């Protein structure tokens, strides 16, 4: 991949596993690991960013390929990128959760005909409740979504959880599972054509490593 493909790498929960994957593919990540604040590593062909920004950079060709969570792709279906491969790591569940032992969601639905739900994933949440025939007022939040039902702002939340620990520690419980999310490899459509040989070679290496 060196000097051939530029890859958008997500900071945060997927960062360490993504760097490990790149090392196995023969891409040196030493400089990336040694520089917490630096974002662009031209020699390695790596640019690092928030997971939610990866599809934007890949769509517009600032990176040929990228790695991000399926949750990001579900929330940004308008992005013109190709989803090439489920990488398998970073497994989380998108869930509906509420205060433990509380019937606020169902009660609001019975009493008001709708429920109020906080989430960082308004599109995913709205589609889930629409598909299950329930009316929900979606409150978009950026920070700790667990706080919203505890303060009475909402009846419940839609969020990602890996183990459920954070939910339990905040007195919340999972009521429904919406979708399983893992890390995905995506590509810019133009790069997918012009650099097909390099991308195909990368895919073979990843699949061989998983075999």
Secondary structure, DSSP 8 states (H G I E B T S, - for coil): -TTT--EEEE-STTHHHHHHHHHHTT---HHHHH-SS--EETTTTEEEE-HHHHHHHHHTTSSSEEEEEHHHHHHTTTS-EEEEEE---S-EEEEEEEETT--HHHHHHHHHS-EEEEES-HHHHHHHHHHTT--EEEEE-SS-THHHHHTTS-SEEEEEESSSHHHHHTTEEEEEEEEEE-EEEEEEHHHHHHTHHHHHHHHHHHHHHH-
